[in-house]
Amino acid sequence: MSSSTTATARTVRRRTLRVAGAALTVAAAFSLTACSGSDGAASKPGGPSGAGVAAGASGAGSSAGAQGADAPAGNAKSGSGEGTSSRAGSGGTSSHAGSGGAASSRTGSGGGAGKGKFCRTSDLVMEAVDSSPDQKVGDVTVQMTNKGGRTCSATGFAGVDLKDVDGTSAPVHRGGEQPRITDLKPGDTATFSISYAVDFSGDSLASPTNIIVTPPNETHSVSLKWPAEALKLAGPYDEKIKVHPVGIAN
């Protein structure tokens, strides 16, 4: 082979090597770019992370919204509670008033109103009389006459206390009868009775002098004389002495 041909072959080989090297360089460059792009993609989770934060904020907003939705419900419950308290207060007051009236015979207790308004103490003329049917059963009747100009109701139990000669007084317990509507027209009379055990021993220390009467549904009382002819009351002043509901006089 001639020297010129050899030189030409060498030149071609060098160029081929240069081209191949250039191609490798370009490939390496592409590889580096791809890696860089991959790293960039890896660094981009910061963006999704930001989106996650935004989503968290949105979730927090939803939670706050849920709390906001709960708040009115809480307010409604609070208002309901206040209403209940109010009713409980009102109901409580009525209950105490009712139980107070039931517990103490000193306050007249209505057993249901009649057609008219309640009779006031000032509307009634009252008197206590002996009504014992025989010498074995003690009974005193209180008469109440309507002296007013309108019909009024005396339905229920009168409040009754017995005052003793020693100055003390004791409430009389109510009987178990059911009161009936008792409406009094002007001039009409209603009555109620007090029943008690009679003393046959002569040793009883109970000596009533007065009957303190409070008409049904009233708080003002009057003092009536214990009938002088009434049978001797057997003490003590306890539940054996009964006051019976008001009724229309026969």
Secondary structure as GFF3:
##gff-version 3
##sequence-region A 1 250
A	DSSP	alpha_helix	3	43	.	.	.	ID=ss1
A	DSSP	alpha_helix	46	103	.	.	.	ID=ss2
A	DSSP	beta_strand	117	118	.	.	.	ID=ss3
A	DSSP	three_ten_helix	121	123	.	.	.	ID=ss4
A	DSSP	beta_strand	124	130	.	.	.	ID=ss5
A	DSSP	beta_strand	137	146	.	.	.	ID=ss6
A	DSSP	beta_strand	152	153	.	.	.	ID=ss7
A	DSSP	beta_strand	159	164	.	.	.	ID=ss8
A	DSSP	beta_strand	169	171	.	.	.	ID=ss9
A	DSSP	beta_strand	173	174	.	.	.	ID=ss10
A	DSSP	beta_strand	183	184	.	.	.	ID=ss11
A	DSSP	beta_strand	189	197	.	.	.	ID=ss12
A	DSSP	beta_strand	208	214	.	.	.	ID=ss13
A	DSSP	beta_strand	222	225	.	.	.	ID=ss14
A	DSSP	beta_strand	242	243	.	.	.	ID=ss15
A	DSSP	beta_strand	247	248	.	.	.	ID=ss16
###
